[in-house]
Amino acid sequence: MNRPRVAVVRASAATVLDDVVRVAELGGLPQALNPQTRTILKDNISWHLFYPAANTTPWQLEGAIQALKKFGYDDIIAVHNQTVVTQARKGERLNHLDPVYARYRIPRLYNFKPTDIHWEFYRPKGRTPALNYVYPEGILIPTEFRGANIVHLPTVKCHIYTTTTGAMKNAFGGLLNIKRHYTHSHIHRTLVDLLTIQKEIHTGLFAIMDGTYAGDGPGPRTMRPARKNVILASADQVAIDAVAAKLMGFDPLQIEYIRLAHDEGLGVGDPRDIEVAGDDIESENWGFSVGDNFASLIGGLLWFGPLKKFQKLFFHTPLVGAFILASFIYHDYIWYPLFSRPALKEFRNSEWGCLFEKYANF
């Protein structure tokens, strides 16, 4: 059996577009995707506000588009999701993704708009126990995803519920509908189920992961951004998440969603069985840890703790609006104005901050 390849390239703001194209080629993009079918770009907006490491970067998006066009993939669209706590259009604007899509004339579809995306019931061929349990009425997926390539554009960061988040978690937004939060108590198994479905419906999968700034701490939003200057790419969604987890300082096989996917043969999660191409990262260990914030402490009680048995009351009724409002106020109007300033100042004074501002007038 061939070892999966994960490419890792050290990047700079001056060369980052070439760096993304290089890492995509090293990671096997031309071999992973079917040139005869449409390719979907799935960016990652964890927070509609700009915060380093939280969201797909404009250079990551532009580099991915350039790589696809270099290798003959001209039929490209983007699909965006909206969660109960993030606003897709606001996120695209504040994270300077809008100008990139406009320059390259990439059509955008929004999976929460019935005029854009059509949902259909899908019966997986493989095992999907979590999704079958959460959605006994049937699993809905976007019709537009079937028979298309997909390129995921996550960032390297920690997550309060899954320890790390990356390529596998990025399918959570695009492939499930607005009720995706129902799965949180089964989140690790859900990510594995989603990868099972992706392998059945897509003609090719690829991920380009931005680690120019990586997120330490209680992600995917309230993190301690760390400048790491790396980009990763791979066709193996499990392997790229495993390498990112190892860089962050975690044992990938101790992270449940990676271990389950590895054990079920959906990819390789053991770093010893992964070929790392590109630049040498063997000795790197960033020493990240997840920790908690207000949202994770409350979420832990509701999703995994003693209040778990009341989930349907809290989250399947209009009461969910109170939790959505509380999360919105905490993240956007308490944490962001009070605690984000040091990280934003450091970023703005960096080469990446200067590049980010250039995209505002792209």
N, C-alpha and C positions, 0 to 999 in steps of 0.2 A: 504494500500500500504506500502510495506517495505521501510524503509529509506535506501538510498544508503550508503555504508560505504567507507570512505577514511581513510587509515591507515597512521599515521605519527610516525616515529621512530627517536629518536636522535641517531646520528651515530658518531663513532670515526674512525680514520684511522686504529687503531689496530683491530677493530672488524667489519669493514664495510661490508665485504662479508656476515657474519652472520646477520648483520643488514638488508641488502637488502633482504635476504631470509626471514627473519622474517616479514618485512613490506609487502612483496609479499603475504605471507600466511595470514597475518591479513587483507590485502586488498581484499582477495578472489580470488587469481589467480587460485587455483584448481577448483573452481566452475565456473569461468568465461570462461575458455578455453576448447575447445573440444579436448580430448586426442587422438581422432581418426584421426585428420587432421594435416596438416603441420602448424608450427608456424613461422611467419615472425617477425624478430627483425627489428625495424625501429629506427635507432639511429638518432641523431640530430646534424648536423654539420652546425652551423650558420656562422662559420668562419673557413677557412682552417688553419689559424694560431692558435696556442694555446693561449687562454685567459680564465682566471677563470670565470666560470658560462656561458660561451658562448656555450659550446658543451657537448655532452654526455661524461661522465668521464669513464676511463677504469674500475674502480671498480664498477660503476653502470652497465656497460655492463657485466662484469664477474659475478657479483652477480645475474643479471637477468638470465644468462645462467645456473648458479648453481641452482637457484630456479626452473627453468623449468625442468632441469634434475632430481631434487629431486622429483618432482611430476609426473614424467613419460613422459615428453614431449621430445622425443629424435629426432624427425624430425624437425630440426631447420635450417632456412636459414636467411640470412640478405639481406635486399634490401636497396640500397643507391641511393640518388638522387644528382644531380649536378645543381646548379643554375647559373644564368648569372654572379654571383659575387663570387661563392665559387667553389673550386675544391675538389671533393670527395676523390680522392686517396691521395692527399696531406694532406687533413684534417685527414684522418684515420691514416696516418703516424705520423704527428706532434702532434696529440692528443693521441698517444700510444694505439690506438684501434687495429691496425694491430696484435700485439703480442697476444692479447686476442682471436681474431678470429682464429689465427693460432693454438694456444694451444688447443682450443676446437674443431678444425676442422669444423668450421661453414662456409659453402659455402656462397659466396657473389655474389649478382647480382646487376647490375647497371642499373637503369631504363632509362638512356640515351643511353644505348648500345643496338641496335636492336638485337644483337646476344644473349642478356641476357633476355630481357623483351619484350613481345609481347603486343601491344596495341589494344584494341577493343572498338568499340562504345557501350555505355551502356545507356539504357533508364531507369532512376530511377522510382521506383514506387511512392515515396514520392515527395514532393515539392522541387524543386531546381531552384528557379527563377534566382539567380545570374549566375549560371553556364549555364543555358539555354540562358541567354542574352549574356554572354561573348563568348560562343561557340555555335552560332546558327547552325553550321554545325553538331553538335553533341558532346557529352561528351565522351572523351577517358579515359579509365582506364586500368591498367595492367591486362592482363588475369591471371597472376600468383596470383593476390590478391583474386580472387574469390574462395570461399570455403576454405579459410585459416584463422587461428587465426592471430592476430597481436598484438604485444607488443610494445608500444611506449616508447621511452627513452628520454624525453625532460628534460630540466633543468628549475629551477625556475628563471624567469627573466622578466624584462619589455621589451616592444616593442614599437617602435616609431609610428607604425600604428594601433596597436590593444591594447595598454596599457599594457597588459600582454601577454605572449605566453607560451603554455604548450602542453598538450595532444592533444587538438583539432587542434592547429596550426601545430602539427607535421605531420598530414596527408597531409598537403599542399604540402610537398615535394614529398612524395611517390606516392600519388594517381593522381596527375596532371603531365602533361608532361612539357617539357622545356618552353612552352609558359605560364606557370602559372602566370607570372608577369602581364599578361593582366587583371587579376582579382583584382588588388590592389585597384582600386576605389570602389570595392564592397567587400572588404576583410572580413568584419564581416559576411555578409550574405554568402559569399563563404565558410567560416569555418563551418557554420551551414549546408549548402548543402552537404559538404564533410562528415559530421557526418551522415547525412541521408543516403548517399551512403554506408558508412562503415557498418552501421547497417544492410543494405540489403545484402552485399556481403561477410562479414566476419562471420566465425562460432563462433568467440569470440573476444572481445576487452579487452585490459588491458593496464595500463600505470604505469611505475615506474619512478618517477620524482626525479632528484637529486637536493637537496638544500644544499649540503655540502658548496658550495659557491653559493650565489644567486646574480642576476644581478640587481642593482639599476641604474636608469638613462636611457639614450637613447639606448636601446638594439635594436637588439639582439647582437650587437658587442661592441660598444664604451660605456661600462658600468663602474660603480663603484662596483667592486666585494665586497661582504660582506660575511664573514664566518658565516654560520648559522647552520651547522652540523645537517641537517635533511634530511630524505628521505621520500617521499610520494608514495603511491600506491593505485590504485582503478580500478575497472571495469567500473565505471561511468566517462566518459571523461569530462562531464560537471562539475561534483562534484569535481573532483580533481583540475580542473582549478579554481573553485570557492574557494576552501580551500587555494590553493596557492595564489590567489589574495588577500584573506582576510589576510593571513600572511604578505603579502607585504604592507598591509595598505590600500587596495582599497575595495570599496563596490562592490562585484561581480556583483550584479544586475544592476549596473551603467555601466558595461562594455557590449557593445552591443552584441557581439557574445555569451557571457554567458547568457544574458537575453533572446535573441531570442531562443537559444537552450532550455532554461528552459521553456519558454512559449509554445514551440511546443512539449514538452514532450519527448525530446531526452535525457534528463538527468535532474539532479536537480542542480540548481544554487543558491538556497537560503541556506546559511549556517545553518539556523535554522532547516532545514529539512534534514540535513546530519549528520550521525553518524560518529564521529571522534574517531577512535580506536588507541590504542598504547599509546604514551606519551602525556602528557597534554600540549596543546598549546593555550588554551583558552585565556590567557591574552596577547599573543604575537601580536605586531603590529610593523612591521619593519620600517614603515614610508617612504616607497619608493616613488619616483616620477619619471616620465618619462623624461621630459625636451626635449631638441632638440640638434641636432648636424647639421653639414653642410648638410649631406645626407637627414636628415628629413626635413630640411627647403626647400631644392630643391624639394624633393619628395612631400611635402605638396602642393607646387605650381602646380606641374605637375599632381598629382593624385587626389587632392581634391580641388584645388584652381582655380584661374582664367584661368590657362592654360590647365585645364582639357579637354576642347573641342578639343585640339590639340593632344590628346593622340595617336591616330592612326598614326599621322605623326611622333611623337617622338619615339614610341615604337613598331610599326608594320612595320617599314621600316628600311633600313640599318642605319638610324640615331641613332638607339638604341645603336649601337656600341660606339658612343661618350659618352653616359651616363654610359655604362658599364666600359669603360676605366677610366672615371673620378672617379667612385666609387672605382675601384680597386686602383688607385693611392692614393686617399684620405685615404682609410682604411689601406692599406698595407704599403704605403710608406710615409705617413704624420702622420696620427693619431697614428699608432702602434709604430713607433720608437720614437715619441715625447712624447706620453702621457701614454703608457702602463707600463713603467718601475716601478713606485712605486707599482702598484698592483702585477706585476710579482715578484718583490722582496719580498713582504709580503707573497705571496703564496709559493715561494720557501723555505722560512724560516719556514713554517708551517708544521705540521704533514702531511697535505694533499700533500704538495709539495714534501716531502720526499717519500711518497707513489707513487706519480706520476712518479718520477724518477726511482723507482724500476721497473715500467712497461716498461721502455725503454729496459731493459735487461731481460724481462719476459721469 
